Amino acid sequence: QAQLVESGGGLVQPGGSLRLSCAVSANIFNTYHLRWYRQAPQKEREFVAQVTTQGTTIYADSAEGRFTISRDYSRNTMYLQMNSLKPDDTAVYYCNAWTSRSRDVYWGQGTQVTVSS
């Protein structure tokens, strides 16, 4: 078993920044790839960004150039730095851990991000 716990969400004005954190259980942090997803009201959950165990990153088109995903092995924590936020970024943001070595997939409980003036 493993746990993922998000934090850092909140209310921010358009153009502002937020940094989300995802604390990941130590027993999986080093061996699982990590992702951020988000789900806006009445929409399906969508992929935002991924960082692999080797540090390779990929982004959704909506996040490219504005968001930065990273992982800190000393803190067992993943981050999502979000800049130039738009109202369309309003959603619950979830962190996710997965591996190709098993079917185990873990999710956090989500953190609300609201971009509004």
PyMOL commands that set and color helices and strands:
alter all, ss='L'
color gray80, all
select helices_A, chain A and resi 26-29+87-89
alter helices_A, ss='H'
color red, helices_A
select strands_A, chain A and resi 4-7+10-12+18-24+33-39+46-51+57-59+67-72+77-82+91-98+105-107+111-115
alter strands_A, ss='S'
color yellow, strands_A
deselect
rebuild
show_as cartoon
